Amino acid sequence: MRLKTQFAVLTSAVTLLPILFGVLFFGFQQAPRDPRAPTREFIAALLDKVNAGESLTIEAMKVEAENVGMPLREVALLKPDGTVLLSTFRHIIPGSQIQLNDLTPQANANPNRADDRNSGPRPELKLMPIDSGRSDSLLILFDIQPFWTKQDIRNRTVIFISSFAFVIFAVAGVISLFILRSISRAIKTLEKDTAIVATGDLDHEVAGSGNHEILLLAKSINLMRLNLKDMLVRRSKMLMGVSHDLKTPIALIQGYADALADNVAKDKETQGKYIQIIQRKAKQLEDLTGEIIDFLKIGGEGSISVQEVDLRELLRTLGQRFESDALLLKRRLTWGFGENAAQEPSFDVPTLAMNRLLVERALENLITNAFKYSRDEGQIAFRLIQNEGKPAFSVVDDGMGVADEDVPYVFDAFYRGSHSRSDGGHGFGLTIVKAAADLHGWTVSIGKRRDGKNGTEALFVMG
């Protein structure tokens, strides 16, 4: 739904709700009543009381008037000769006798005001016999002003609600128009900038404007733009690395193969040497291709199959395997639980859902790195510890360590640090470790040892 339509719906809802309330509340009310109808009902009720032998009181007359929807302000009961029996009028005193022909103009008159003395009869005052069929019937004088006042209040209420709805409509309309224009301008600016970025200009900054949410959206788009730019740069470096690592052995294989084909190597010893070089470079290409396939397989899958794995059993299985590997490579490896590599854990070791093959491959790569960069008879520790309340595998060696300038890039594909540029690796081992951790939603880090000694420590944190 378009923003313009949404704001139109908002304005209509805000406006129509009070109008609908007014229609429902007052629409079912009766039309303005003629006071003659409730007057007849009132007189008939009084006549019934008189015929039943009940005495009329001021309170009883007011109650009957209220029952027929005609509240009384003032009321008086008189005999046909003008004798006042009951009265609430200020100037009509019970027991006095007045002239009926001038009763109406004087009923509520104030003798101290000339305009009241000279004013004509008030139309709100009614003088009627209780029993119109009898000449000696009692007369009742009453003021129907409250009847009109009640209807005036109703009319004023309707006008007030209508005016209130109109004000709400005007205010909601103006505010909605202002918000709509502000958001529309901000979105147009956002659309223009993102269109430029979409053409491939990743250096163009998306400028946000308007309210806080639009600015946050622009900030997120800029972050995505920078991440995409960084990813493309790293991909370009990766392709360059792949090209270089493929081109060099291929060129050597081609060169030595041509030499063999051209009989450059005359003796069997030279031919055997050339064949060994070709075999070694072919093996290098095979290893590189395998690592690339593993990297693409791990990084390209959106989900992985998992199973519940007991970390105790996993540590013991890998620890025994790595210990055997260390002996062959003339290294010393200790493994166990906690910082002291104990045989039994002193903390709760959970069972975690994981892809065991990926985790084993990642830990194997970390151990292989430790073997590669530690000295002969070097000490390596493989432990299951707790890191900030989460289980983690720690791999520690006493080698040359990781240079500070290499730490941010150790997990990048084809990146080889300053201490590893002369070895035969391809820079994929730690990239696979990072991919395996990311697929599980875990973290991995490599840097200086936590105990401050020389060497490197890798933390594979599961959680």
C-alpha positions as CSV (number, residue, x, y, z in Angstrom):
1,M,0.0,0.0,0.0
2,R,1.3,3.4,-0.9
3,L,2.3,5.8,1.8
4,K,-0.2,8.4,0.5
5,T,-3.0,5.8,0.7
6,Q,-2.0,4.9,4.2
7,F,-2.1,8.5,5.4
8,A,-5.4,9.0,3.8
9,V,-6.8,6.0,5.7
10,L,-5.3,7.3,8.9
11,T,-6.8,10.7,8.4
12,S,-10.2,9.2,7.5
13,A,-10.1,6.9,10.5
14,V,-9.2,9.7,12.9
15,T,-11.9,11.9,11.5
16,L,-14.7,9.4,11.0
17,L,-14.5,7.8,14.5
18,P,-16.0,10.8,16.4
19,I,-18.5,11.5,13.6
20,L,-19.6,7.9,13.6
21,F,-19.9,8.1,17.4
22,G,-22.0,11.1,17.1
23,V,-24.3,9.5,14.5
24,L,-24.7,6.4,16.5
25,F,-25.3,8.3,19.7
26,F,-27.6,11.0,18.4
27,G,-29.0,9.4,15.3
28,F,-31.3,7.1,17.2
29,Q,-32.6,9.9,19.4
30,Q,-36.0,11.2,18.7
31,A,-36.5,14.4,16.7
32,P,-37.0,17.6,18.7
33,R,-40.3,17.0,20.6
34,D,-43.3,19.3,20.6
35,P,-43.8,20.4,24.2
36,R,-47.6,19.9,23.8
37,A,-47.2,16.1,23.8
38,P,-45.4,15.7,27.1
39,T,-47.7,18.5,28.6
40,R,-50.8,16.4,27.8
41,E,-49.1,13.3,29.3
42,F,-48.2,15.3,32.4
43,I,-51.7,16.7,32.9
44,A,-53.2,13.3,32.4
45,A,-50.9,11.8,35.1
46,L,-51.9,14.5,37.5
47,L,-55.6,13.9,36.7
48,D,-55.2,10.2,37.5
49,K,-53.7,11.1,40.9
50,V,-56.6,13.5,41.7
51,N,-59.2,10.9,40.6
52,A,-57.5,8.3,42.7
53,G,-57.9,10.6,45.7
54,E,-54.2,11.4,46.1
55,S,-53.1,14.8,47.2
56,L,-50.8,16.7,44.9
57,T,-47.5,17.9,46.2
58,I,-44.7,19.9,44.6
59,E,-42.5,16.8,44.7
60,A,-45.1,14.6,43.2
61,M,-45.8,17.1,40.3
62,K,-42.1,17.3,39.5
63,V,-41.7,13.6,39.5
64,E,-44.6,13.1,37.1
65,A,-43.1,15.8,34.8
66,E,-39.7,14.2,34.8
67,N,-41.3,10.8,33.9
68,V,-42.8,12.2,30.7
69,G,-39.5,13.9,29.7
70,M,-40.4,17.4,30.7
71,P,-38.5,18.6,33.7
72,L,-40.0,21.5,35.6
73,R,-38.1,24.6,36.9
74,E,-41.1,26.2,38.7
75,V,-44.6,25.0,39.4
76,A,-47.7,26.3,41.3
77,L,-51.2,24.8,42.1
78,L,-54.1,27.2,42.2
79,K,-57.9,27.2,42.7
80,P,-60.1,28.5,39.9
81,D,-60.6,31.8,41.9
82,G,-56.8,32.4,42.0
83,T,-56.1,31.2,45.5
84,V,-52.5,29.8,45.6
85,L,-52.4,26.3,47.2
86,L,-48.8,25.4,46.4
87,S,-46.0,27.3,44.7
88,T,-42.2,27.4,44.1
89,F,-42.4,30.7,42.3
90,R,-40.7,33.5,44.1
91,H,-43.5,36.0,43.8
92,I,-46.4,33.7,44.0
93,I,-46.9,33.0,47.7
94,P,-49.0,30.0,48.9
95,G,-52.2,31.2,50.5
96,S,-52.4,34.4,48.5
97,Q,-55.0,35.2,45.8
98,I,-54.0,36.5,42.5
99,Q,-55.6,37.6,39.3
100,L,-55.4,34.9,36.7
101,N,-55.5,37.2,33.7
102,D,-52.2,38.8,34.6
103,L,-50.6,35.7,36.2
104,T,-48.3,34.8,33.4
105,P,-46.3,38.1,33.0
106,Q,-45.9,38.4,36.8
107,A,-45.0,34.9,37.6
108,N,-41.3,35.3,37.4
109,A,-41.0,39.0,37.2
110,N,-38.5,40.9,39.3
111,P,-40.2,44.1,40.7
112,N,-36.8,45.8,40.8
113,R,-36.3,45.6,37.1
114,A,-38.3,47.8,34.7
115,D,-37.8,45.5,31.7
116,D,-39.3,42.6,33.7
117,R,-42.3,44.7,34.7
118,N,-42.9,45.8,31.2
119,S,-42.2,42.5,29.4
120,G,-45.0,40.5,28.0
121,P,-46.0,37.0,29.0
122,R,-43.2,34.4,28.8
123,P,-44.0,31.6,26.3
124,E,-42.4,29.1,28.6
125,L,-45.1,29.5,31.3
126,K,-48.2,27.3,30.9
127,L,-51.5,27.7,32.9
128,M,-53.8,24.8,32.4
129,P,-56.7,23.1,34.3
130,I,-56.0,19.6,35.5
131,D,-59.5,18.5,34.4
132,S,-60.6,20.5,31.4
133,G,-64.1,19.0,31.7
134,R,-64.9,20.7,34.9
135,S,-65.2,24.4,35.6
136,D,-64.0,24.0,39.2
137,S,-60.9,22.1,38.3
138,L,-57.6,23.0,40.0
139,L,-55.2,25.0,37.8
140,I,-51.5,24.3,37.4
141,L,-48.9,26.8,36.4
142,F,-45.5,25.5,35.3
143,D,-42.4,26.6,33.5
144,I,-41.3,24.5,30.6
145,Q,-37.9,26.3,30.1
146,P,-35.9,23.2,31.2
147,F,-37.6,21.3,28.4
148,W,-36.1,23.7,25.8
149,T,-32.8,23.8,27.7
150,K,-32.4,20.0,27.5
151,Q,-32.9,20.1,23.7
152,D,-30.5,23.1,23.4
153,I,-27.8,21.1,25.3
154,R,-28.3,18.2,22.9
155,N,-28.0,20.5,19.8
156,R,-24.9,22.2,21.3
157,T,-23.4,18.7,21.9
158,V,-24.0,17.7,18.3
159,I,-22.4,21.0,17.1
160,F,-19.5,20.5,19.5
161,I,-18.7,16.9,18.4
162,S,-19.0,18.0,14.7
163,S,-16.7,20.9,15.3
164,F,-14.3,18.7,17.2
165,A,-14.3,16.1,14.3
166,F,-13.6,18.9,11.8
167,V,-10.7,20.2,13.9
168,I,-9.3,16.7,14.1
169,F,-9.7,16.3,10.4
170,A,-7.9,19.5,9.7
171,V,-5.0,18.8,12.1
172,A,-4.6,15.2,11.0
173,G,-4.7,16.2,7.4
174,V,-2.0,18.9,7.9
175,I,0.2,16.6,10.0
176,S,-0.2,13.7,7.5
177,L,0.6,16.0,4.6
178,F,3.7,17.2,6.3
179,I,4.9,13.7,7.3
180,L,4.0,12.4,3.8
181,R,6.0,15.1,2.1
182,S,9.0,14.6,4.4
183,I,9.0,10.9,4.0
184,S,8.5,11.2,0.2
185,R,11.5,13.6,-0.2
186,A,13.6,11.3,2.0
187,I,12.7,8.2,0.0
188,K,13.3,9.9,-3.3
189,T,16.8,10.9,-2.1
190,L,17.3,7.4,-0.9
191,E,16.1,5.9,-4.2
192,K,18.4,8.2,-6.2
193,D,21.5,7.3,-4.2
194,T,20.8,3.6,-4.2
195,A,20.2,3.6,-7.9
196,I,23.7,5.1,-8.3
197,V,25.1,2.4,-6.0
198,A,23.2,-0.3,-8.0
199,T,25.1,0.7,-11.2
200,G,28.3,-0.4,-9.4
201,D,29.5,2.9,-7.9
202,L,30.2,1.5,-4.4
203,D,32.1,4.7,-3.5
204,H,28.9,6.8,-3.7
205,E,27.6,7.5,-0.2
206,V,23.8,7.1,0.4
207,A,22.7,10.3,2.1
208,G,19.8,9.9,4.5
209,S,17.4,12.7,5.4
210,G,14.2,13.1,7.2
211,N,13.3,11.3,10.4
212,H,15.4,9.0,12.5
213,E,14.2,5.8,10.9
214,I,15.2,7.0,7.4
215,L,18.6,8.0,8.6
216,L,19.1,4.5,10.2
217,L,18.0,2.9,6.9
218,A,20.6,5.0,5.0
219,K,23.2,4.0,7.6
220,S,22.4,0.3,7.1
221,I,22.6,0.7,3.3
222,N,26.0,2.4,3.6
223,L,27.2,-0.4,5.8
224,M,25.9,-2.9,3.3
225,R,27.6,-0.9,0.5
226,L,31.0,-0.9,2.3
227,N,30.7,-4.6,3.2
228,L,29.9,-5.4,-0.4
229,K,32.9,-3.3,-1.6
230,D,35.1,-5.1,0.9
231,M,33.8,-8.5,-0.2
232,L,34.5,-7.6,-3.9
233,V,38.0,-6.5,-3.0
234,R,38.6,-9.7,-1.1
235,R,37.1,-11.7,-4.0
236,S,39.4,-9.9,-6.4
237,K,42.4,-10.7,-4.2
238,M,41.3,-14.2,-4.0
239,L,41.0,-14.6,-7.7
240,M,44.4,-13.0,-8.1
241,G,45.8,-15.5,-5.6
242,V,44.2,-18.4,-7.3
243,S,45.5,-17.3,-10.6
244,H,49.0,-16.9,-9.3
245,D,49.0,-20.2,-7.4
246,L,47.7,-22.0,-10.4
247,K,49.8,-20.2,-13.0
248,T,53.2,-20.9,-11.4
249,P,53.0,-24.7,-11.1
250,I,51.2,-25.0,-14.4
251,A,54.0,-23.0,-16.1
252,L,56.6,-25.2,-14.4
253,I,54.9,-28.4,-15.4
254,Q,54.6,-27.1,-19.0
255,G,58.2,-26.0,-19.0
256,Y,59.6,-29.3,-17.7
257,A,57.2,-31.3,-19.9
258,D,58.4,-29.4,-22.9
259,A,62.0,-30.0,-21.9
260,L,61.3,-33.8,-21.7
261,A,59.5,-33.7,-25.0
262,D,62.5,-31.8,-26.7
263,N,65.0,-34.3,-25.2
264,V,66.7,-31.5,-23.3
265,A,67.4,-33.9,-20.4
266,K,69.7,-36.4,-22.0
267,D,70.5,-38.6,-19.0
268,K,68.1,-40.6,-16.9
269,E,69.0,-38.8,-13.7
270,T,68.0,-35.4,-15.1
271,Q,64.8,-36.9,-16.6
272,G,63.9,-38.4,-13.3
273,K,64.6,-35.1,-11.6
274,Y,62.2,-33.3,-14.1
275,I,59.6,-36.0,-13.6
276,Q,59.8,-35.5,-9.8
277,I,59.3,-31.8,-10.2
278,I,56.3,-32.3,-12.4
279,Q,54.8,-34.8,-9.9
280,R,55.4,-32.4,-7.0
281,K,53.8,-29.5,-8.8
282,A,50.9,-31.7,-9.9
283,K,50.4,-32.7,-6.3
284,Q,50.5,-29.0,-5.3
285,L,47.8,-28.3,-7.9
286,E,45.7,-31.2,-6.6
287,D,46.0,-30.0,-3.0
288,L,45.1,-26.5,-4.0
289,T,42.1,-27.6,-6.1
290,G,40.9,-29.7,-3.1
291,E,41.1,-26.8,-0.7
292,I,39.3,-24.5,-3.1
293,I,36.5,-27.1,-3.5
294,D,36.3,-27.5,0.3
295,F,36.1,-23.8,0.8
296,L,33.4,-23.3,-1.8
297,K,31.5,-26.2,-0.5
298,I,31.5,-24.9,3.1
299,G,31.0,-21.3,2.2
300,G,28.3,-21.9,-0.4
301,E,25.8,-24.0,1.7
302,G,23.1,-22.0,3.5
303,S,22.5,-24.9,6.0
304,I,24.3,-27.9,7.3
305,S,23.2,-31.2,8.7
306,V,23.8,-31.4,12.5
307,Q,23.8,-34.0,15.2
308,E,24.2,-34.0,19.0
309,V,27.8,-34.5,19.9
310,D,29.3,-35.1,23.4
311,L,32.2,-32.7,23.7
312,R,34.0,-35.0,26.2
313,E,34.1,-37.8,23.6
314,L,35.1,-35.4,20.8
315,L,38.0,-34.1,22.9
316,R,39.3,-37.5,23.8
317,T,39.0,-38.8,20.2
318,L,40.8,-35.8,18.6
319,G,43.3,-35.6,21.5
320,Q,44.5,-39.1,21.0
321,R,44.7,-38.7,17.2
322,F,46.6,-35.3,17.4
323,E,48.9,-36.8,20.0
324,S,49.9,-39.5,17.6
325,D,50.4,-37.0,14.8
326,A,52.6,-34.9,17.1
327,L,55.0,-37.8,17.8
328,L,55.5,-38.3,14.0
329,L,56.3,-34.6,13.6
330,K,58.6,-34.5,16.6
331,R,56.2,-32.3,18.7
332,R,54.9,-32.7,22.2
333,L,51.1,-32.4,22.6
334,T,49.1,-32.3,25.8
335,W,45.3,-32.4,25.8
336,G,42.6,-32.4,28.4
337,F,40.0,-30.3,30.2
338,G,40.5,-26.8,31.6
339,E,43.5,-24.6,31.6
340,N,45.6,-27.4,33.2
341,A,44.6,-30.0,30.6
342,A,43.1,-32.3,33.3
343,Q,41.8,-35.7,32.4
344,E,38.4,-35.0,33.8
345,P,36.5,-31.7,33.6
346,S,35.9,-29.5,36.6
347,F,32.9,-27.8,34.9
348,D,29.8,-28.9,33.1
349,V,30.5,-30.1,29.6
350,P,27.4,-29.8,27.4
351,T,26.2,-31.8,24.4
352,L,26.0,-29.6,21.4
353,A,24.3,-29.9,18.0
354,M,27.0,-29.6,15.2
355,N,28.2,-31.0,11.9
356,R,30.9,-33.2,13.4
357,L,32.9,-33.5,10.2
358,L,33.2,-29.8,9.7
359,V,34.2,-29.2,13.3
360,E,36.8,-31.9,13.2
361,R,38.2,-30.5,10.0
362,A,38.4,-27.0,11.5
363,L,40.1,-28.2,14.7
364,E,42.5,-30.3,12.6
365,N,43.5,-27.2,10.6
366,L,44.2,-25.3,13.8
367,I,46.4,-28.2,15.1
368,T,48.1,-28.4,11.7
369,N,48.9,-24.7,11.9
370,A,50.3,-25.2,15.4
371,F,52.5,-28.0,14.2
372,K,53.7,-26.0,11.3
373,Y,54.7,-22.9,13.1
374,S,56.2,-24.4,16.3
375,R,59.8,-25.5,16.6
376,D,61.1,-29.1,16.9
377,E,60.1,-30.6,20.2
378,G,57.8,-27.6,20.6
379,Q,55.0,-27.8,23.2
380,I,51.4,-27.7,21.9
381,A,48.2,-27.8,24.1
382,F,44.8,-28.9,22.9
383,R,42.2,-28.2,25.6
384,L,38.4,-27.8,26.2
385,I,37.9,-24.8,28.4
386,Q,35.2,-22.3,29.3
387,N,35.4,-18.9,27.7
388,E,33.0,-16.3,29.2
389,G,30.7,-19.1,30.2
390,K,30.8,-20.9,26.7
391,P,32.6,-24.1,25.8
392,A,35.6,-23.5,23.6
393,F,38.5,-25.5,22.2
394,S,41.9,-23.8,22.8
395,V,44.9,-24.6,20.6
396,V,48.2,-23.1,22.0
397,D,51.7,-23.4,20.5
398,D,55.1,-21.9,21.5
399,G,56.1,-20.8,18.0
400,M,56.9,-17.4,16.6
401,G,53.3,-16.1,17.0
402,V,51.2,-14.0,14.7
403,A,52.4,-10.5,13.8
404,D,50.0,-7.7,14.9
405,E,49.5,-6.5,11.3
406,D,48.5,-10.0,10.2
407,V,45.8,-10.6,12.9
408,P,42.8,-8.9,11.0
409,Y,43.5,-10.9,7.9
410,V,44.4,-14.4,9.1
411,F,41.1,-15.8,8.1
412,D,41.1,-14.4,4.5
413,A,41.4,-16.8,1.7
414,F,44.9,-16.9,0.1
415,Y,46.3,-14.6,2.8
416,R,49.6,-15.7,4.2
417,G,51.2,-13.8,7.1
418,S,54.6,-12.4,7.3
419,H,55.9,-15.6,9.0
420,S,54.3,-18.0,6.5
421,R,55.0,-16.6,3.1
422,S,57.9,-18.9,2.5
423,D,56.0,-22.2,3.2
424,G,54.0,-24.2,0.7
425,G,50.5,-23.5,2.0
426,H,47.8,-21.8,0.0
427,G,46.2,-19.7,2.8
428,F,42.9,-21.7,2.9
429,G,43.2,-23.6,6.2
430,L,42.1,-20.8,8.5
431,T,39.5,-19.7,6.0
432,I,37.8,-23.1,6.3
433,V,38.0,-22.8,10.1
434,K,36.2,-19.5,10.0
435,A,33.6,-20.8,7.5
436,A,32.9,-23.8,9.8
437,A,32.4,-21.5,12.8
438,D,30.2,-19.1,11.0
439,L,27.9,-21.9,9.7
440,H,27.3,-23.0,13.3
441,G,26.9,-19.4,14.5
442,W,30.1,-19.6,16.6
443,T,33.2,-17.5,16.7
444,V,36.9,-18.2,16.3
445,S,39.9,-16.0,17.0
446,I,43.7,-16.3,16.6
447,G,46.2,-14.1,18.4
448,K,48.6,-13.8,21.3
449,R,48.5,-16.3,24.1
450,R,46.3,-15.4,27.1
451,D,49.0,-16.3,29.5
452,G,51.4,-13.8,27.9
453,K,54.0,-16.3,26.8
454,N,55.5,-16.5,23.3
455,G,53.4,-18.2,20.7
456,T,49.9,-18.3,19.4
457,E,46.5,-19.2,20.8
458,A,43.4,-20.1,18.8
459,L,40.0,-20.1,20.4
460,F,37.2,-22.0,18.8
461,V,34.2,-20.8,20.9
462,M,31.0,-22.8,20.6
463,G,28.1,-20.6,21.5
